[in-house]
Every structure is written in C-alpha cells, then in structure tokens.
Amino acid sequence: MWLSLVERCVRNAEVAGSNPVIPTNPLLSHLVTAVYVPNFVPEPLEVPQNVTAAPYRERIRFIRGALNWHAASVGLAGITGWLYRSVPDGKRIPVLAVLAVLVALLLLLDGWRIRTRGSSLEARWSRLALPFISVLVGLLFADLPQFPAWAIAVGCLSVTLYANCSGRDFSFPAAFLAGFFGSSAVIAFLDIRYGVPARTTAIALGTNFVFLFYLVYDLASLQARRHTNERIAAAVDLYRDVFNIFGYVPRVITHWRKHRIWDVVREDMLRNWQEKGIIGGPK
C-alpha cells in the first residue's frame, strides 16, 4: 500500500512539473490561475560543492575568514585614506579618475568571475586584486571628507567581532542585529564625544544600517558561489557584488521574455475577467 502511494505521488509530481495542479474548488482555481507565475525569478547562480554543502563547522570558518579578510581590507582602505589626506590638493588624483578605475576593476573582476565561475584561477586573480581595491576605496573616500565613511568601518568591525566571538551559535540575523546595535552605540558615543552635528550623525547611522544589511545579506548569498577555501575571493565578492543589483535586473527581464511570463499572467487575468463579466469579450 505504501509503495503504491509513493508511486502515485511521484507520478503526479512528474505530471504537474513546474505548473500548478488545478484545484477542484472553482474559487481556488480562479485564484491560482490569476496569481500563479511559474519560474517567477531566475535560478540563483551556484557552483558545485559550494560552501552550503560543507559541514556546519566549515561554513562557520568560511564566514569568519571572509569577514576577517574584508575587515583587513577596510583597515587598509582607512590607512590609505588617512595617509592620502596629507597630500596637497594640487598633487591628488582626481576623484572621478579614482572612481572610474575602481568601477572598471570591479566590473572586470565580475565579468571574469562569470566567465570562469567555479575555477581556482578566478579565485587567485581575486586574491591579487583585493589590495588594489582597498587602496582605491581609501583614495576615493579620502576625497569625500563630508561623508562619514568611518561608520562603515565601525559596522564592519562590529559584525566581524560577533562572528569571531559567537562560536557555533552564529546566525545571520543575530550578526545583523548585534552589528547594528553595537556599531550604532559606538557611532552615537563618538558623535557626542566630538560634537558631531546631528545631520552627520543621522547620515552615519543610516549608512551603517544600509551597509550592514548589504554585508550580511550578500555574505549569506555568496556561500552558494564559493568553495570553502576561497575566503579572500569571498571578501572581494563583498565589493563587486554591488554591481549585481544592476546586473540582476537585466537577468530578470531576459528570463521573463524567454518564458513569456508576463504574457501568460496577462492572458489569464483577461480570460478570468471575461468569464466573470468584469470586462467584455473579444469582438
């Protein structure tokens, strides 16, 4: 009896595939037909034998290593910016030139990662690029004295400390909350201590919140795109994944065009509305 039940469930799943099984209730059928969209978003990018398939202890080591290398790169950027501020204005590199080189380097690394995804060669190039990225970030923020970039360093340090002190109890929601509240307390203390204007404090807290949300979210996501020994490359991903926000939109548009998702939804909605008498049928 159990074998027959399992065979029937497997057969029904194969027949249904990625499309919903039409319910017998007319109301449920109307709702499912109207709102269900198959393959709504593209499949996430993954590499074989990634971090998510590793034992829990190895995953924690990977997360700590990636955060430690990222914190080291932020520290190098801070030292670079501090030293660069002593350079006279006439001898500084134009800020637009620094920004252009940084964007070009990150886009080049992003394209190289897409082309050689999962290969050890890509991870080696990423390791070599990390110091250059840190120096460019330091030069960029040194020319933006009004922007509280130090708040990012405080937030990065807070999450890194949590990851190294939490042991096996690490979790991404707790990393965000502990990092945000801890770093916010430090930012508020420093602003009060040195008499920072309230507007700058608000910008610092907002910047810290956005940065920590991105950091924790991207760190959780990139586990599927990295192997356990690619911790430095994962630290580089935390920089170049900023461009995934712009690259993901074309992927979704291409995916919808390929599967005609919007056409299916629109046709089903019009058909249901015609059957319910909401709109008239085709003339």
Secondary structure, DSSP 8 states (H G I E B T S, - for coil): -HHHHHHHHHHHHHHHTTS----SSHHHHHHHHHH--TT-S------TT-GGGS-HHHHHHHHHHHHHHHHHHHHHHHHHHHHHTTS-GGGS--HHHHHHHHHHHHHHHHHHHHHTTT-HHHHHHHHHHHHHHHHHHHHHHHT-TTS-THHHHHHHHHHHHHHHHSGGG--HHHHHHHHHHHHHHHHHHHHHHTT--HHHHHHHHHHHHHHHHHHHHHHHHGGGG--TT-HHHHHHHHHHGGGHHHHHHHHHHHHHHHHTHHHHHHHHHHHHHHHHTSS----
